Amino acid sequence: MSEGPSDPRVDELLATVTALEQQVSQLRQYNQEQAHVLAELLPRFERLAASADHDPGNGARSAGAEATPDPVLWALLSADEAAAAWDELARWVDTIAIPTLAPTARQIPPCWPMHTWGRETLSWLHHAHLQAYGPDGSGFQIAEWHTRWVPTAYAAIDTKGAARGGHCGISEHRSERVEEGMPLRTEDWGPWLVRARGVDVESRR
């Protein structure tokens, strides 16, 4: 018994089902391949993420890392803020700047706290140091701090309007250590800082 003519609609439906089955099969194969690729790449991503978390120099800050403080805008500080800023600057000059740079009393005159040029210059040099050695710093910034900003700070102090050759224009500020170009000591500028800090903080109240 011969079969009758097929229904075109059935043939079309069968063709569509066959095409869909082929697409599903191809998608399954593709998904398997992608899963295999991701399985190989995942450990690399994990290593990169771990490296970024532990290497602040790559631009990612590790957990708990502190941000570099904002620069000190002395003109807008309150009395309490100024007192804290003076204390922080003094601590940095005493524990970092002097041991690291070993400046002479001509490069940084002992009376620097009594002058705007001294306070402002060492303040921005302090902040540049924090940036260079901070969580987002780099070897290039550290090198630039030593080779560019330290000499620039010394040059800013050694100007006509500041302390040319380390010699302050106020006779009461004269120091024999400046005359002899001797190393700057904390005991040289400490009393000046106490005096300058007191006057500055009181003027802001």
C-alpha positions as CSV (number, residue, x, y, z in Angstrom):
1,M,0.0,0.0,0.0
2,S,1.6,3.2,-1.1
3,E,1.8,6.2,1.1
4,G,-0.2,9.3,0.2
5,P,1.3,12.7,-0.5
6,S,2.9,14.3,2.6
7,D,1.5,17.3,4.2
8,P,3.7,20.3,3.5
9,R,3.0,21.8,6.9
10,V,4.2,18.6,8.6
11,D,7.3,18.6,6.5
12,E,8.0,22.2,7.4
13,L,7.5,21.5,11.0
14,L,9.8,18.5,10.9
15,A,12.5,20.6,9.2
16,T,12.1,23.3,11.9
17,V,12.5,20.7,14.7
18,T,15.5,19.2,13.1
19,A,17.2,22.7,12.7
20,L,16.4,23.5,16.4
21,E,17.9,20.2,17.5
22,Q,21.1,21.0,15.6
23,Q,21.2,24.5,17.2
24,V,20.7,23.1,20.6
25,S,23.5,20.6,20.0
26,Q,25.8,23.3,18.8
27,L,25.0,25.5,21.9
28,R,25.7,22.6,24.2
29,Q,29.1,22.1,22.6
30,Y,29.8,25.8,22.7
31,N,28.8,26.0,26.4
32,Q,31.1,23.1,27.2
33,E,34.0,24.7,25.4
34,Q,33.4,28.1,27.2
35,A,33.1,26.3,30.6
36,H,36.5,24.7,29.9
37,V,38.1,28.0,29.0
38,L,36.7,29.7,32.1
39,A,37.9,26.9,34.2
40,E,41.4,27.5,32.9
41,L,41.2,31.3,33.3
42,L,39.6,31.5,36.7
43,P,42.9,30.7,38.6
44,R,44.6,33.5,36.7
45,F,41.9,35.9,37.6
46,E,42.1,34.9,41.3
47,R,45.9,35.3,41.3
48,L,45.6,38.8,39.7
49,A,43.0,39.9,42.2
50,A,45.2,38.7,45.1
51,S,48.2,40.5,43.7
52,A,46.2,43.7,43.3
53,D,45.0,43.5,46.9
54,H,48.5,43.1,48.2
55,D,50.3,45.6,45.9
56,P,49.1,49.2,46.4
57,G,51.5,50.4,43.7
58,N,49.3,48.9,41.0
59,G,46.6,51.3,41.9
60,A,44.5,49.0,44.1
61,R,44.6,49.7,47.7
62,S,44.9,46.8,50.1
63,A,42.3,46.2,52.8
64,G,42.9,48.5,55.7
65,A,45.4,50.8,53.8
66,E,45.1,54.4,54.9
67,A,44.6,57.2,52.3
68,T,47.2,60.0,52.1
69,P,46.0,63.0,54.2
70,D,44.9,66.1,52.4
71,P,47.4,68.9,52.1
72,V,47.3,71.5,55.0
73,L,45.6,74.7,54.0
74,W,47.0,76.8,56.9
75,A,44.9,79.9,56.2
76,L,41.6,78.1,56.8
77,L,42.5,76.0,59.9
78,S,40.7,76.4,63.2
79,A,42.7,76.8,66.4
80,D,42.5,73.1,67.2
81,E,43.3,72.0,63.6
82,A,46.3,74.3,63.6
83,A,47.6,72.9,66.8
84,A,47.3,69.4,65.4
85,A,48.9,70.4,62.1
86,W,51.9,72.0,64.0
87,D,52.3,68.8,66.0
88,E,52.3,66.6,62.9
89,L,54.7,68.8,61.0
90,A,57.1,68.9,64.0
91,R,56.9,65.2,64.4
92,W,57.7,64.7,60.7
93,V,60.7,67.2,60.7
94,D,62.1,65.5,63.9
95,T,61.6,61.9,62.9
96,I,61.8,61.9,59.1
97,A,63.2,65.0,57.5
98,I,66.3,65.5,59.7
99,P,67.4,61.9,59.9
100,T,66.8,61.4,56.2
101,L,68.1,64.6,54.8
102,A,70.6,65.7,57.5
103,P,70.1,69.4,56.5
104,T,72.4,72.1,57.6
105,A,71.2,75.1,59.6
106,R,71.8,77.1,56.4
107,Q,69.5,74.8,54.3
108,I,66.8,75.0,57.0
109,P,67.4,77.8,59.5
110,P,66.4,77.0,63.1
111,C,63.9,79.9,63.1
112,W,61.9,78.4,60.3
113,P,58.7,77.9,62.4
114,M,58.5,81.7,63.0
115,H,58.2,82.4,59.3
116,T,55.5,81.7,56.7
117,W,58.1,80.7,54.2
118,G,59.5,78.0,56.6
119,R,56.1,76.6,57.7
120,E,54.6,76.5,54.2
121,T,57.7,75.1,52.5
122,L,58.2,72.3,55.0
123,S,54.5,71.6,55.0
124,W,54.3,71.0,51.3
125,L,57.5,69.0,51.4
126,H,56.0,66.9,54.2
127,H,52.8,66.2,52.1
128,A,54.8,65.4,49.0
129,H,56.7,62.9,51.2
130,L,53.5,61.3,52.4
131,Q,52.3,60.9,48.8
132,A,55.6,59.4,47.6
133,Y,55.8,56.9,50.4
134,G,52.0,56.3,50.8
135,P,49.8,53.5,49.7
136,D,49.6,55.0,46.2
137,G,53.2,56.0,45.9
138,S,55.9,54.6,43.7
139,G,59.7,54.4,43.3
140,F,59.5,57.1,40.7
141,Q,57.7,59.5,43.2
142,I,60.2,58.7,45.9
143,A,63.1,59.4,43.5
144,E,61.4,62.6,42.5
145,W,60.9,63.7,46.1
146,H,64.6,63.4,46.8
147,T,66.0,64.7,43.5
148,R,63.4,67.4,42.7
149,W,61.3,68.5,45.7
150,V,63.9,68.6,48.4
151,P,66.3,70.8,46.3
152,T,63.3,73.0,45.4
153,A,62.4,73.4,49.1
154,Y,66.0,74.4,49.9
155,A,65.9,76.9,47.0
156,A,62.6,78.4,48.2
157,I,64.1,79.0,51.6
158,D,67.3,80.4,50.1
159,T,65.7,83.4,48.5
160,K,65.8,87.1,49.0
161,G,62.4,87.2,50.6
162,A,63.2,84.3,52.9
163,A,66.6,83.4,54.3
164,R,69.3,84.0,51.7
165,G,72.2,81.7,52.4
166,G,70.3,80.6,55.5
167,H,70.7,84.0,57.1
168,C,67.3,85.3,58.4
169,G,66.8,89.0,58.2
170,I,65.7,89.3,61.8
171,S,68.6,89.9,64.0
172,E,67.0,88.1,67.0
173,H,66.9,85.0,64.9
174,R,70.6,84.9,64.3
175,S,72.2,81.5,65.0
176,E,75.9,80.6,65.1
177,R,75.1,77.2,63.6
178,V,73.9,79.0,60.5
179,E,77.1,81.0,60.3
180,E,79.1,77.8,60.5
181,G,76.8,75.7,58.3
182,M,76.4,73.1,61.0
183,P,73.9,70.3,61.0
184,L,70.3,71.3,62.0
185,R,69.2,69.8,65.3
186,T,65.8,69.5,66.8
187,E,66.9,71.4,69.9
188,D,67.8,74.3,67.6
189,W,64.3,74.8,66.1
190,G,62.2,73.2,68.9
191,P,62.0,76.4,71.0
192,W,61.1,78.4,68.0
193,L,58.3,75.9,67.1
194,V,56.8,76.1,70.6
195,R,56.7,79.8,70.3
196,A,55.3,79.9,66.8
197,R,52.7,77.3,67.5
198,G,51.4,79.2,70.6
199,V,51.2,82.5,68.7
200,D,49.5,80.9,65.7
201,V,47.0,78.9,67.6
202,E,46.1,81.8,69.9
203,S,45.5,84.1,66.9
204,R,42.9,81.7,65.5
205,R,40.7,81.6,68.7
